[in-house]
Amino acid sequence: MVIFFLIILTCSNYFNVFSQCGDNSQSVVYYQTQLDSLDGCEVFFGSLFINSENVYNLDPLNSLITVHGGLYILNTNISSLSPLSNLYNVSTIFIREIIY
């Protein structure tokens, strides 16, 4: 039992554990509160569509590193894309009609 615990402890040092969200499908965000619920997410599984004038701040995505799918930002009131600066891996990014 002790050997098994030591193996698990040793392996945990070699693998990063990321905060995960999404469900391998398309998630659509229509309200800022929906986007706020993704705060702290580092790996998103599925495509994320942010599509509404009710979204004005991408700060909840500042921890996002990987999107296993696409990231689509459409018809929003955001003023900065800087919260996406940690995004390293995404299959598609599409941005259209940002309304100030």
N, C-alpha and C positions, 0 to 999 in steps of 0.2 A: 504494500500500500504506500509506503514511504517513497519507493522508487517511482511509482506512478505519479505521485504528487510532484516530485522533483522534475520529472519529464515535462509535466504540464507547466510548471513554473519556468523552466528553461525555455520552452517553446514560446511562451507568452512574451518573452523578451525579443523574439525574432519576428513576431507578427504584430503589426499595428492593428489596433481595434478602433474602427471608425464608427461614428454615429451614423446610422443608416435610416433612410426613410423612402417612401414610395412603394408601389406594389407591382412593379413591372408592367404597368399599363400607362395610359395617358391621364395625367392629373391636371385639372384646369383650375386656376386661381382667379376668382372674380372679385375678391375683397382683400383688403390689406390684412385683416385678421386671419384669413386663411394662409397668407404668406408668412405672417408672424409665427404661425404654428410650426414652420420649418426652421425656426431659429436653432442653430447648433447642428443642423444636419450637415454631414460631411460627404456622404455618398447617397445620391438619389437614384433609385431604380425605377426606370420608366422615363417617359417624356414629360416635361413640365411646361405647361402653357400658362403664361401670365397674361391675361387678356381682359383688361378693364380699366376704365378711367378712375376707378376706385382704388387702384394700386398706385401709390406715390413714393414708396421707399423700398429699395432692395436690401436694406441693411440686414434683414434676417438671413440672407444668403451669404453673408460674409465668411462663413465657415465652409461653404460648399467647395469641394475639391473635384469631385467626379459626378457626372451625370451619365448613367448608362441608358442613353436615349438622347433626345434633343431638348434644347432649351429655346423656347419661343416667347419673345416679349413683344406684345402687340397692344396698341391703343392704350398705353398707360400714361400716367402723369409723373413718372420718375424724372429726376433731374440729374442723376449720376449713375454711371455703371461701375463706379469704383468698388462697390461691395462684391463684385464678381472677380476681384483681382486675385483671389486664391484659386479660382477655377482653373484646373489643369487639364482635365480630360472630359471631353464632351463630343458626341458624334456630330451634332449640328447646332449652330447658334443662328437664330433668325430674329432680327429686331426690326420693327416697323411702326411708324407713326407714333412716336413719343410726343405726347401733348404737354406743353409747358403751361 
